[in-house]
């Protein structure tokens, strides 16, 4: 888990991000110190999409980019919101922490979250760059009832129907194995991939209707007056929300925590609940 990002892959620095963001803020006439505009309250959004013509919608909760402990709400509030939603699956899309020795904290946060059909996690770039230990993280997740999928897949049954879940390794810190995307006819498939830049390749290889779930972008994190100032490498221009990709659909969650800068602006911490039919 301590392996560095791959050759040719750049890791953003706080200084570089801050310089670029402040420069763009100045051009927009926006004072970066206007803290009254910070978006720190947890927001729960419910989204619907039709993809597989299921008789009963499948409810999926998305937890991503928590960057523990750099968040601005009580985790009990997040856990309560997830449990009140009554999810079939909970998908944890990486970047749950970005400094070493946070594995137990991540597991403790996820322990109280409930989902009828299972809880599944993948790695993001910061699990690599932050030096978290993969074995300890998998152990902490396992103790919390979460299965960590690093280029792995599972077929689950919920309400009498089979659902296939594929978890890809991170694009920036690891090596996603697209061979896992081979078709299984007639089985609705959900692909978890932290960086949305993988979405075009996923959709191309799948061929049939697939739900692709990503995080990573923070919805821009700093978006004064709705203007996206910067997106991290691996975003491929995707910001947040739904994107059609042929017969497949990509959903990019704005996520929950903060990275590089210690706050959000115009883009609140977001728990996304998807109803897919």
C-alpha atoms as an extended CHARMM CRD file, in Angstrom:
* protein
*
       277  EXT
         1         1  UNK       CA              0.0000000000        0.0000000000        0.0000000000  PROA      1               0.0000000000
         2         2  UNK       CA              3.0290000000        2.2570000000        0.3100000000  PROA      2               0.0000000000
         3         3  UNK       CA              3.8470000000        2.0160000000       -3.3980000000  PROA      3               0.0000000000
         4         4  UNK       CA              4.2450000000        5.4090000000       -5.1280000000  PROA      4               0.0000000000
         5         5  UNK       CA              2.0620000000        6.7170000000       -7.9150000000  PROA      5               0.0000000000
         6         6  UNK       CA              2.9210000000        5.2170000000      -11.2900000000  PROA      6               0.0000000000
         7         7  UNK       CA              5.6120000000        6.5740000000      -13.5590000000  PROA      7               0.0000000000
         8         8  UNK       CA              4.5520000000        9.7680000000      -15.2940000000  PROA      8               0.0000000000
         9         9  UNK       CA              1.6700000000       10.3710000000      -12.9000000000  PROA      9               0.0000000000
        10        10  UNK       CA              1.8250000000       13.6780000000      -11.0760000000  PROA      10              0.0000000000
        11        11  UNK       CA              0.7250000000       14.2890000000       -7.5240000000  PROA      11              0.0000000000
        12        12  UNK       CA             -0.7620000000       17.7380000000       -6.8030000000  PROA      12              0.0000000000
        13        13  UNK       CA              0.7960000000       19.8020000000       -4.0400000000  PROA      13              0.0000000000
        14        14  UNK       CA             -0.9630000000       22.1050000000       -1.6430000000  PROA      14              0.0000000000
        15        15  UNK       CA              1.1990000000       25.0270000000       -2.7950000000  PROA      15              0.0000000000
        16        16  UNK       CA              0.4530000000       24.5150000000       -6.4820000000  PROA      16              0.0000000000
        17        17  UNK       CA             -3.2530000000       24.0260000000       -5.9190000000  PROA      17              0.0000000000
        18        18  UNK       CA             -3.4660000000       27.0480000000       -3.6410000000  PROA      18              0.0000000000
        19        19  UNK       CA             -1.5770000000       29.3130000000       -6.0660000000  PROA      19              0.0000000000
        20        20  UNK       CA             -3.8140000000       28.3440000000       -8.9620000000  PROA      20              0.0000000000
        21        21  UNK       CA             -7.0230000000       28.6220000000       -6.9960000000  PROA      21              0.0000000000
        22        22  UNK       CA             -6.1670000000       31.9950000000       -5.5040000000  PROA      22              0.0000000000
        23        23  UNK       CA             -5.1370000000       33.3310000000       -8.9060000000  PROA      23              0.0000000000
        24        24  UNK       CA             -8.4160000000       32.2540000000      -10.4700000000  PROA      24              0.0000000000
        25        25  UNK       CA            -10.3560000000       33.6040000000       -7.4960000000  PROA      25              0.0000000000
        26        26  UNK       CA             -8.6660000000       36.9710000000       -7.9900000000  PROA      26              0.0000000000
        27        27  UNK       CA             -9.5500000000       37.0410000000      -11.6710000000  PROA      27              0.0000000000
        28        28  UNK       CA            -13.1710000000       36.4290000000      -10.7330000000  PROA      28              0.0000000000
        29        29  UNK       CA            -13.0830000000       39.2030000000       -8.1620000000  PROA      29              0.0000000000
        30        30  UNK       CA            -13.7960000000       36.6880000000       -5.4040000000  PROA      30              0.0000000000
        31        31  UNK       CA            -12.1040000000       37.1320000000       -2.0070000000  PROA      31              0.0000000000
        32        32  UNK       CA            -10.6760000000       33.7380000000       -1.0380000000  PROA      32              0.0000000000
        33        33  UNK       CA            -11.0150000000       34.6760000000        2.6390000000  PROA      33              0.0000000000
        34        34  UNK       CA            -14.7820000000       35.1480000000        2.5020000000  PROA      34              0.0000000000
        35        35  UNK       CA            -15.4070000000       32.3040000000        4.9020000000  PROA      35              0.0000000000
        36        36  UNK       CA            -19.1150000000       33.1180000000        5.2630000000  PROA      36              0.0000000000
        37        37  UNK       CA            -19.5170000000       31.4420000000        1.8710000000  PROA      37              0.0000000000
        38        38  UNK       CA            -18.0860000000       28.1380000000        3.0110000000  PROA      38              0.0000000000
        39        39  UNK       CA            -20.2550000000       25.0780000000        2.3960000000  PROA      39              0.0000000000
        40        40  UNK       CA            -19.7460000000       22.9080000000        5.4670000000  PROA      40              0.0000000000
        41        41  UNK       CA            -23.1710000000       21.3660000000        6.1690000000  PROA      41              0.0000000000
        42        42  UNK       CA            -23.8410000000       17.7870000000        5.0880000000  PROA      42              0.0000000000
        43        43  UNK       CA            -26.1740000000       17.6550000000        2.0940000000  PROA      43              0.0000000000
        44        44  UNK       CA            -28.1420000000       14.5000000000        1.2050000000  PROA      44              0.0000000000
        45        45  UNK       CA            -29.2300000000       14.2870000000       -2.4310000000  PROA      45              0.0000000000
        46        46  UNK       CA            -31.6080000000       11.7040000000       -3.8990000000  PROA      46              0.0000000000
        47        47  UNK       CA            -31.2170000000       10.8960000000       -7.5900000000  PROA      47              0.0000000000
        48        48  UNK       CA            -33.1940000000        8.6270000000       -9.9280000000  PROA      48              0.0000000000
        49        49  UNK       CA            -32.2510000000        6.9660000000      -13.2050000000  PROA      49              0.0000000000
        50        50  UNK       CA            -33.7020000000        4.2330000000      -15.3980000000  PROA      50              0.0000000000
        51        51  UNK       CA            -31.0950000000        1.8270000000      -16.7360000000  PROA      51              0.0000000000
        52        52  UNK       CA            -32.1940000000       -1.7980000000      -16.4870000000  PROA      52              0.0000000000
        53        53  UNK       CA            -36.0120000000       -1.6480000000      -16.3200000000  PROA      53              0.0000000000
        54        54  UNK       CA            -36.0380000000       -3.1810000000      -12.8500000000  PROA      54              0.0000000000
        55        55  UNK       CA            -39.5240000000       -3.6840000000      -11.3570000000  PROA      55              0.0000000000
        56        56  UNK       CA            -38.3450000000       -2.2350000000       -8.0410000000  PROA      56              0.0000000000
        57        57  UNK       CA            -35.6330000000        0.4470000000       -7.9280000000  PROA      57              0.0000000000
        58        58  UNK       CA            -32.2640000000       -0.4850000000       -6.4870000000  PROA      58              0.0000000000
        59        59  UNK       CA            -31.1550000000        2.0020000000       -3.8210000000  PROA      59              0.0000000000
        60        60  UNK       CA            -27.4200000000        2.7330000000       -3.6760000000  PROA      60              0.0000000000
        61        61  UNK       CA            -25.6580000000        4.9740000000       -1.1740000000  PROA      61              0.0000000000
        62        62  UNK       CA            -22.3720000000        6.6090000000       -2.2100000000  PROA      62              0.0000000000
        63        63  UNK       CA            -19.7240000000        7.5540000000        0.3440000000  PROA      63              0.0000000000
        64        64  UNK       CA            -16.5450000000        8.9880000000       -1.1320000000  PROA      64              0.0000000000
        65        65  UNK       CA            -13.6640000000       11.4020000000       -0.5900000000  PROA      65              0.0000000000
        66        66  UNK       CA            -14.0970000000       11.7200000000        3.1640000000  PROA      66              0.0000000000
        67        67  UNK       CA            -10.3710000000       12.5330000000        3.5980000000  PROA      67              0.0000000000
        68        68  UNK       CA            -10.6130000000       11.6720000000        7.2980000000  PROA      68              0.0000000000
        69        69  UNK       CA            -10.2680000000       13.5420000000        9.5340000000  PROA      69              0.0000000000
        70        70  UNK       CA            -10.6210000000       16.5760000000        7.2280000000  PROA      70              0.0000000000
        71        71  UNK       CA            -14.3840000000       16.9410000000        7.1120000000  PROA      71              0.0000000000
        72        72  UNK       CA            -16.6880000000       19.5550000000        8.5860000000  PROA      72              0.0000000000
        73        73  UNK       CA            -19.6900000000       17.6150000000        9.9130000000  PROA      73              0.0000000000
        74        74  UNK       CA            -20.3670000000       14.9920000000       12.5640000000  PROA      74              0.0000000000
        75        75  UNK       CA            -19.9130000000       11.4530000000       11.2540000000  PROA      75              0.0000000000
        76        76  UNK       CA            -22.9380000000       10.4070000000       13.3320000000  PROA      76              0.0000000000
        77        77  UNK       CA            -25.0030000000       12.6460000000       11.0550000000  PROA      77              0.0000000000
        78        78  UNK       CA            -23.6400000000       10.8420000000        7.9940000000  PROA      78              0.0000000000
        79        79  UNK       CA            -24.2840000000        7.4060000000        9.4890000000  PROA      79              0.0000000000
        80        80  UNK       CA            -27.8410000000        8.3470000000       10.4820000000  PROA      80              0.0000000000
        81        81  UNK       CA            -28.5780000000        9.6720000000        6.9830000000  PROA      81              0.0000000000
        82        82  UNK       CA            -27.3220000000        6.4560000000        5.3610000000  PROA      82              0.0000000000
        83        83  UNK       CA            -29.3130000000        4.2440000000        7.6950000000  PROA      83              0.0000000000
        84        84  UNK       CA            -32.4780000000        6.3010000000        7.3020000000  PROA      84              0.0000000000
        85        85  UNK       CA            -32.2000000000        5.9450000000        3.5110000000  PROA      85              0.0000000000
        86        86  UNK       CA            -32.4460000000        2.1460000000        3.7110000000  PROA      86              0.0000000000
        87        87  UNK       CA            -29.8850000000        1.3340000000        1.0130000000  PROA      87              0.0000000000
        88        88  UNK       CA            -29.6010000000       -1.9640000000       -0.8250000000  PROA      88              0.0000000000
        89        89  UNK       CA            -25.8830000000       -1.3780000000       -1.3700000000  PROA      89              0.0000000000
        90        90  UNK       CA            -23.3760000000        1.0650000000        0.0570000000  PROA      90              0.0000000000
        91        91  UNK       CA            -20.4960000000        1.9590000000       -2.2650000000  PROA      91              0.0000000000
        92        92  UNK       CA            -17.3830000000        3.5680000000       -0.7580000000  PROA      92              0.0000000000
        93        93  UNK       CA            -15.4040000000        5.0570000000       -3.6250000000  PROA      93              0.0000000000
        94        94  UNK       CA            -11.9820000000        5.8360000000       -2.1420000000  PROA      94              0.0000000000
        95        95  UNK       CA             -9.9770000000        8.7530000000       -0.7530000000  PROA      95              0.0000000000
        96        96  UNK       CA            -11.3870000000        8.0050000000        2.6730000000  PROA      96              0.0000000000
        97        97  UNK       CA             -8.1530000000        9.3010000000        4.2630000000  PROA      97              0.0000000000
        98        98  UNK       CA             -4.9480000000       10.8690000000        2.9930000000  PROA      98              0.0000000000
        99        99  UNK       CA             -2.4600000000       10.4830000000        5.8450000000  PROA      99              0.0000000000
       100       100  UNK       CA             -0.9310000000        7.3160000000        7.3620000000  PROA      100             0.0000000000
       101       101  UNK       CA             -2.4050000000        5.3210000000       10.2440000000  PROA      101             0.0000000000
       102       102  UNK       CA             -6.0480000000        6.2290000000        9.5490000000  PROA      102             0.0000000000
       103       103  UNK       CA             -7.1310000000        2.6640000000        8.7440000000  PROA      103             0.0000000000
       104       104  UNK       CA             -8.8400000000        2.0270000000       12.0870000000  PROA      104             0.0000000000
       105       105  UNK       CA            -10.6130000000        5.3990000000       11.9490000000  PROA      105             0.0000000000
       106       106  UNK       CA            -12.0440000000        4.5810000000        8.5180000000  PROA      106             0.0000000000
       107       107  UNK       CA            -13.2680000000        1.2070000000        9.7380000000  PROA      107             0.0000000000
       108       108  UNK       CA            -14.8490000000        2.7210000000       12.8290000000  PROA      108             0.0000000000
       109       109  UNK       CA            -16.7380000000        5.3040000000       10.7580000000  PROA      109             0.0000000000
       110       110  UNK       CA            -18.0450000000        2.6440000000        8.3530000000  PROA      110             0.0000000000
       111       111  UNK       CA            -19.0010000000        0.1550000000       11.0530000000  PROA      111             0.0000000000
       112       112  UNK       CA            -22.3520000000        1.7590000000       11.8600000000  PROA      112             0.0000000000
       113       113  UNK       CA            -23.4600000000        2.1580000000        8.2340000000  PROA      113             0.0000000000
       114       114  UNK       CA            -26.0830000000       -0.3660000000        7.0980000000  PROA      114             0.0000000000
       115       115  UNK       CA            -27.0060000000       -1.7480000000        3.6730000000  PROA      115             0.0000000000
       116       116  UNK       CA            -29.1870000000       -4.7930000000        2.9980000000  PROA      116             0.0000000000
       117       117  UNK       CA            -27.1620000000       -6.2780000000        0.1460000000  PROA      117             0.0000000000
       118       118  UNK       CA            -23.6640000000       -5.3860000000        1.2880000000  PROA      118             0.0000000000
       119       119  UNK       CA            -21.0490000000       -2.6570000000        1.6450000000  PROA      119             0.0000000000
       120       120  UNK       CA            -18.2290000000       -2.4210000000       -0.8970000000  PROA      120             0.0000000000
       121       121  UNK       CA            -15.1530000000       -0.1890000000       -1.0370000000  PROA      121             0.0000000000
       122       122  UNK       CA            -12.4200000000        0.6470000000       -3.5390000000  PROA      122             0.0000000000
       123       123  UNK       CA             -9.1620000000        2.5760000000       -3.2900000000  PROA      123             0.0000000000
       124       124  UNK       CA             -8.6200000000        6.1630000000       -4.3820000000  PROA      124             0.0000000000
       125       125  UNK       CA             -5.3920000000        7.9360000000       -5.2010000000  PROA      125             0.0000000000
       126       126  UNK       CA             -4.9270000000        9.2520000000       -1.6730000000  PROA      126             0.0000000000
       127       127  UNK       CA             -4.9390000000        5.7970000000       -0.0910000000  PROA      127             0.0000000000
       128       128  UNK       CA             -1.7810000000        5.3270000000       -2.1800000000  PROA      128             0.0000000000
       129       129  UNK       CA             -0.2600000000        8.7930000000       -1.9410000000  PROA      129             0.0000000000
       130       130  UNK       CA             -1.0560000000        9.1280000000        1.7610000000  PROA      130             0.0000000000
       131       131  UNK       CA              0.7820000000        5.9270000000        2.6690000000  PROA      131             0.0000000000
       132       132  UNK       CA             -2.0940000000        3.9370000000        4.1320000000  PROA      132             0.0000000000
       133       133  UNK       CA             -1.4250000000        0.2300000000        4.5680000000  PROA      133             0.0000000000
       134       134  UNK       CA             -3.6430000000       -1.8360000000        2.2600000000  PROA      134             0.0000000000
       135       135  UNK       CA             -3.6700000000       -4.9410000000        4.4670000000  PROA      135             0.0000000000
       136       136  UNK       CA             -4.5940000000       -2.9750000000        7.5870000000  PROA      136             0.0000000000
       137       137  UNK       CA             -7.2250000000       -1.0670000000        5.6290000000  PROA      137             0.0000000000
       138       138  UNK       CA             -8.7590000000       -4.2930000000        4.2820000000  PROA      138             0.0000000000
       139       139  UNK       CA             -8.7790000000       -5.6820000000        7.8220000000  PROA      139             0.0000000000
       140       140  UNK       CA            -10.4510000000       -2.5460000000        9.2100000000  PROA      140             0.0000000000
       141       141  UNK       CA            -13.0310000000       -2.5850000000        6.4390000000  PROA      141             0.0000000000
       142       142  UNK       CA            -13.6760000000       -6.3010000000        6.9800000000  PROA      142             0.0000000000
       143       143  UNK       CA            -14.2930000000       -5.7690000000       10.6900000000  PROA      143             0.0000000000
       144       144  UNK       CA            -16.8500000000       -3.1150000000        9.6950000000  PROA      144             0.0000000000
       145       145  UNK       CA            -18.6260000000       -5.4690000000        7.2800000000  PROA      145             0.0000000000
       146       146  UNK       CA            -17.1750000000       -3.7790000000        4.1830000000  PROA      146             0.0000000000
       147       147  UNK       CA            -15.5340000000       -5.7460000000        1.3640000000  PROA      147             0.0000000000
       148       148  UNK       CA            -12.5650000000       -4.0020000000       -0.2460000000  PROA      148             0.0000000000
       149       149  UNK       CA            -12.4590000000       -4.6830000000       -3.9960000000  PROA      149             0.0000000000
       150       150  UNK       CA             -9.1000000000       -3.9290000000       -5.6230000000  PROA      150             0.0000000000
       151       151  UNK       CA             -9.6290000000       -5.1920000000       -9.1660000000  PROA      151             0.0000000000
       152       152  UNK       CA            -12.2620000000       -7.5470000000       -7.8190000000  PROA      152             0.0000000000
       153       153  UNK       CA            -15.8840000000       -8.4110000000       -8.5250000000  PROA      153             0.0000000000
       154       154  UNK       CA            -18.8090000000       -9.9860000000       -6.7460000000  PROA      154             0.0000000000
       155       155  UNK       CA            -22.2650000000      -11.1630000000       -7.7700000000  PROA      155             0.0000000000
       156       156  UNK       CA            -24.8280000000      -10.4050000000       -5.0780000000  PROA      156             0.0000000000
       157       157  UNK       CA            -28.4990000000      -11.2100000000       -4.7090000000  PROA      157             0.0000000000
       158       158  UNK       CA            -30.9890000000       -8.6340000000       -3.4930000000  PROA      158             0.0000000000
       159       159  UNK       CA            -34.7670000000       -9.1110000000       -3.5550000000  PROA      159             0.0000000000
       160       160  UNK       CA            -34.3180000000      -12.2480000000       -5.6680000000  PROA      160             0.0000000000
       161       161  UNK       CA            -32.2400000000      -10.6340000000       -8.4200000000  PROA      161             0.0000000000
       162       162  UNK       CA            -28.5380000000      -10.8330000000       -9.1750000000  PROA      162             0.0000000000
       163       163  UNK       CA            -26.4040000000       -7.6850000000       -9.2460000000  PROA      163             0.0000000000
       164       164  UNK       CA            -22.7680000000       -7.7090000000      -10.2810000000  PROA      164             0.0000000000
       165       165  UNK       CA            -20.3690000000       -5.2670000000       -8.6050000000  PROA      165             0.0000000000
       166       166  UNK       CA            -16.9150000000       -4.6250000000      -10.0710000000  PROA      166             0.0000000000
       167       167  UNK       CA            -14.3390000000       -2.6190000000       -8.1150000000  PROA      167             0.0000000000
       168       168  UNK       CA            -11.4070000000       -1.2490000000      -10.1300000000  PROA      168             0.0000000000
       169       169  UNK       CA             -8.0470000000       -0.1890000000       -8.7370000000  PROA      169             0.0000000000
       170       170  UNK       CA             -7.3320000000        3.5390000000       -8.8300000000  PROA      170             0.0000000000
       171       171  UNK       CA             -6.2120000000        5.1210000000      -12.0950000000  PROA      171             0.0000000000
       172       172  UNK       CA             -3.5900000000        7.4690000000      -10.5790000000  PROA      172             0.0000000000
       173       173  UNK       CA             -2.1330000000        5.3730000000       -7.7820000000  PROA      173             0.0000000000
       174       174  UNK       CA             -2.7630000000        1.8330000000       -8.9780000000  PROA      174             0.0000000000
       175       175  UNK       CA             -3.5510000000       -0.1560000000      -12.1260000000  PROA      175             0.0000000000
       176       176  UNK       CA             -7.1950000000       -0.7120000000      -13.0540000000  PROA      176             0.0000000000
       177       177  UNK       CA             -7.7790000000       -4.1160000000      -14.6660000000  PROA      177             0.0000000000
       178       178  UNK       CA            -10.3360000000       -3.5000000000      -17.4010000000  PROA      178             0.0000000000
       179       179  UNK       CA            -10.3930000000       -7.2220000000      -18.2500000000  PROA      179             0.0000000000
       180       180  UNK       CA            -12.7460000000       -7.6200000000      -15.2800000000  PROA      180             0.0000000000
       181       181  UNK       CA            -15.4200000000       -5.8640000000      -17.3200000000  PROA      181             0.0000000000
       182       182  UNK       CA            -16.1690000000       -8.8700000000      -19.5220000000  PROA      182             0.0000000000
       183       183  UNK       CA            -19.8710000000       -9.3070000000      -20.1420000000  PROA      183             0.0000000000
       184       184  UNK       CA            -22.1770000000      -11.3980000000      -17.9990000000  PROA      184             0.0000000000
       185       185  UNK       CA            -25.3940000000      -11.2760000000      -20.0750000000  PROA      185             0.0000000000
       186       186  UNK       CA            -28.5720000000      -10.3160000000      -18.2830000000  PROA      186             0.0000000000
       187       187  UNK       CA            -26.9110000000       -9.2860000000      -15.0110000000  PROA      187             0.0000000000
       188       188  UNK       CA            -27.1080000000       -5.5890000000      -14.0660000000  PROA      188             0.0000000000
       189       189  UNK       CA            -23.5400000000       -4.4180000000      -13.4380000000  PROA      189             0.0000000000
       190       190  UNK       CA            -22.2340000000       -1.6030000000      -11.2340000000  PROA      190             0.0000000000
       191       191  UNK       CA            -18.6160000000       -0.5330000000      -11.7580000000  PROA      191             0.0000000000
       192       192  UNK       CA            -16.8540000000        1.3520000000       -8.9610000000  PROA      192             0.0000000000
       193       193  UNK       CA            -13.9260000000        3.4730000000      -10.1500000000  PROA      193             0.0000000000
       194       194  UNK       CA            -12.5710000000        6.3780000000       -8.1230000000  PROA      194             0.0000000000
       195       195  UNK       CA            -11.4190000000        8.5630000000      -11.0350000000  PROA      195             0.0000000000
       196       196  UNK       CA            -14.1150000000        9.3580000000      -13.6130000000  PROA      196             0.0000000000
       197       197  UNK       CA            -11.4420000000        9.5120000000      -16.3330000000  PROA      197             0.0000000000
       198       198  UNK       CA            -11.8540000000        5.7270000000      -16.6060000000  PROA      198             0.0000000000
       199       199  UNK       CA            -15.5270000000        5.9910000000      -17.5580000000  PROA      199             0.0000000000
       200       200  UNK       CA            -15.1390000000        6.1210000000      -21.3440000000  PROA      200             0.0000000000
       201       201  UNK       CA            -12.9700000000        2.9900000000      -21.3470000000  PROA      201             0.0000000000
       202       202  UNK       CA            -15.3900000000        1.2020000000      -19.0090000000  PROA      202             0.0000000000
       203       203  UNK       CA            -18.3810000000        2.0450000000      -21.2010000000  PROA      203             0.0000000000
       204       204  UNK       CA            -16.4920000000        1.0200000000      -24.3560000000  PROA      204             0.0000000000
       205       205  UNK       CA            -15.5090000000       -2.3550000000      -22.9550000000  PROA      205             0.0000000000
       206       206  UNK       CA            -18.8550000000       -3.1320000000      -21.3800000000  PROA      206             0.0000000000
       207       207  UNK       CA            -21.0670000000       -2.6600000000      -24.4200000000  PROA      207             0.0000000000
       208       208  UNK       CA            -24.3080000000       -3.1360000000      -22.4590000000  PROA      208             0.0000000000
       209       209  UNK       CA            -25.9920000000       -0.8040000000      -19.9790000000  PROA      209             0.0000000000
       210       210  UNK       CA            -23.7020000000       -0.3110000000      -16.9890000000  PROA      210             0.0000000000
       211       211  UNK       CA            -23.8370000000        1.9820000000      -13.9620000000  PROA      211             0.0000000000
       212       212  UNK       CA            -20.4370000000        3.5990000000      -13.3620000000  PROA      212             0.0000000000
       213       213  UNK       CA            -19.8800000000        5.2880000000       -9.9920000000  PROA      213             0.0000000000
       214       214  UNK       CA            -16.9990000000        7.6890000000       -9.3510000000  PROA      214             0.0000000000
       215       215  UNK       CA            -15.9030000000       10.4170000000       -6.9490000000  PROA      215             0.0000000000
       216       216  UNK       CA            -12.5100000000       12.1830000000       -6.9070000000  PROA      216             0.0000000000
       217       217  UNK       CA            -13.5580000000       15.6150000000       -8.2350000000  PROA      217             0.0000000000
       218       218  UNK       CA            -15.1920000000       16.9860000000       -5.0530000000  PROA      218             0.0000000000
       219       219  UNK       CA            -17.5710000000       18.6690000000       -7.5040000000  PROA      219             0.0000000000
       220       220  UNK       CA            -14.7900000000       21.2390000000       -7.8780000000  PROA      220             0.0000000000
       221       221  UNK       CA            -14.6520000000       21.8280000000       -4.0570000000  PROA      221             0.0000000000
       222       222  UNK       CA            -14.1460000000       25.5830000000       -4.5730000000  PROA      222             0.0000000000
       223       223  UNK       CA            -16.9570000000       26.8190000000       -6.8470000000  PROA      223             0.0000000000
       224       224  UNK       CA            -17.7560000000       30.5020000000       -6.1460000000  PROA      224             0.0000000000
       225       225  UNK       CA            -20.9710000000       31.5110000000       -7.9120000000  PROA      225             0.0000000000
       226       226  UNK       CA            -21.0370000000       28.0520000000       -9.5020000000  PROA      226             0.0000000000
       227       227  UNK       CA            -17.6990000000       28.5310000000      -11.2920000000  PROA      227             0.0000000000
       228       228  UNK       CA            -15.4390000000       25.4590000000      -11.1580000000  PROA      228             0.0000000000
       229       229  UNK       CA            -11.9250000000       26.8190000000      -10.5980000000  PROA      229             0.0000000000
       230       230  UNK       CA             -9.9360000000       23.5870000000      -10.7800000000  PROA      230             0.0000000000
       231       231  UNK       CA            -10.3850000000       19.8610000000      -11.2140000000  PROA      231             0.0000000000
       232       232  UNK       CA             -7.7860000000       17.2850000000      -10.1690000000  PROA      232             0.0000000000
       233       233  UNK       CA             -5.9360000000       15.0510000000      -12.6440000000  PROA      233             0.0000000000
       234       234  UNK       CA             -8.0690000000       12.0160000000      -13.4390000000  PROA      234             0.0000000000
       235       235  UNK       CA            -11.2980000000       14.0160000000      -13.7790000000  PROA      235             0.0000000000
       236       236  UNK       CA            -11.3780000000       14.1500000000      -17.6130000000  PROA      236             0.0000000000
       237       237  UNK       CA            -13.7150000000       17.1460000000      -17.4630000000  PROA      237             0.0000000000
       238       238  UNK       CA            -16.3680000000       15.3610000000      -15.3970000000  PROA      238             0.0000000000
       239       239  UNK       CA            -17.4630000000       17.4520000000      -12.4000000000  PROA      239             0.0000000000
       240       240  UNK       CA            -20.5350000000       16.0330000000      -10.6550000000  PROA      240             0.0000000000
       241       241  UNK       CA            -23.8670000000       14.3880000000      -11.3750000000  PROA      241             0.0000000000
       242       242  UNK       CA            -25.0340000000       12.2790000000      -14.3120000000  PROA      242             0.0000000000
       243       243  UNK       CA            -23.3060000000       11.7350000000      -17.6530000000  PROA      243             0.0000000000
       244       244  UNK       CA            -24.6660000000        9.4860000000      -20.4450000000  PROA      244             0.0000000000
       245       245  UNK       CA            -22.0290000000        7.2910000000      -22.1010000000  PROA      245             0.0000000000
       246       246  UNK       CA            -23.7560000000        5.3340000000      -24.8420000000  PROA      246             0.0000000000
       247       247  UNK       CA            -26.0360000000        2.8160000000      -23.1410000000  PROA      247             0.0000000000
       248       248  UNK       CA            -24.2130000000        3.2890000000      -19.8250000000  PROA      248             0.0000000000
       249       249  UNK       CA            -24.5250000000        6.0420000000      -17.2340000000  PROA      249             0.0000000000
       250       250  UNK       CA            -21.8090000000        7.6510000000      -15.1150000000  PROA      250             0.0000000000
       251       251  UNK       CA            -22.5920000000        9.2790000000      -11.7860000000  PROA      251             0.0000000000
       252       252  UNK       CA            -19.8990000000       11.4510000000      -10.1950000000  PROA      252             0.0000000000
       253       253  UNK       CA            -20.4430000000       12.1690000000       -6.5090000000  PROA      253             0.0000000000
       254       254  UNK       CA            -19.1370000000       15.4940000000       -5.1170000000  PROA      254             0.0000000000
       255       255  UNK       CA            -18.0070000000       13.5950000000       -2.0220000000  PROA      255             0.0000000000
       256       256  UNK       CA            -17.7090000000       14.5750000000        1.6000000000  PROA      256             0.0000000000
       257       257  UNK       CA            -14.3280000000       15.9180000000        2.6850000000  PROA      257             0.0000000000
       258       258  UNK       CA            -11.6400000000       18.4300000000        1.8150000000  PROA      258             0.0000000000
       259       259  UNK       CA             -8.2940000000       18.0110000000        0.0920000000  PROA      259             0.0000000000
       260       260  UNK       CA             -5.3670000000       20.4500000000       -0.2050000000  PROA      260             0.0000000000
       261       261  UNK       CA             -7.5410000000       23.3610000000        1.0040000000  PROA      261             0.0000000000
       262       262  UNK       CA             -9.2990000000       22.8580000000        4.3650000000  PROA      262             0.0000000000
       263       263  UNK       CA            -12.7930000000       23.8870000000        3.2730000000  PROA      263             0.0000000000
       264       264  UNK       CA            -15.4240000000       23.7420000000        0.5420000000  PROA      264             0.0000000000
       265       265  UNK       CA            -17.0400000000       26.7110000000       -1.1420000000  PROA      265             0.0000000000
       266       266  UNK       CA            -20.2870000000       26.5000000000       -3.0870000000  PROA      266             0.0000000000
       267       267  UNK       CA            -20.1200000000       22.6910000000       -3.1410000000  PROA      267             0.0000000000
       268       268  UNK       CA            -21.2950000000       21.1440000000        0.1440000000  PROA      268             0.0000000000
       269       269  UNK       CA            -20.2390000000       17.7700000000        1.5390000000  PROA      269             0.0000000000
       270       270  UNK       CA            -22.6350000000       15.4170000000       -0.2280000000  PROA      270             0.0000000000
       271       271  UNK       CA            -24.0910000000       11.9930000000        0.4850000000  PROA      271             0.0000000000
       272       272  UNK       CA            -25.6660000000       10.7330000000       -2.7400000000  PROA      272             0.0000000000
       273       273  UNK       CA            -28.5210000000        8.2130000000       -2.6740000000  PROA      273             0.0000000000
       274       274  UNK       CA            -29.3580000000        6.7380000000       -6.0840000000  PROA      274             0.0000000000
       275       275  UNK       CA            -32.5600000000        4.9040000000       -7.0150000000  PROA      275             0.0000000000
       276       276  UNK       CA            -31.8540000000        2.8820000000      -10.1660000000  PROA      276             0.0000000000
       277       277  UNK       CA            -34.5840000000        1.0460000000      -12.0420000000  PROA      277             0.0000000000
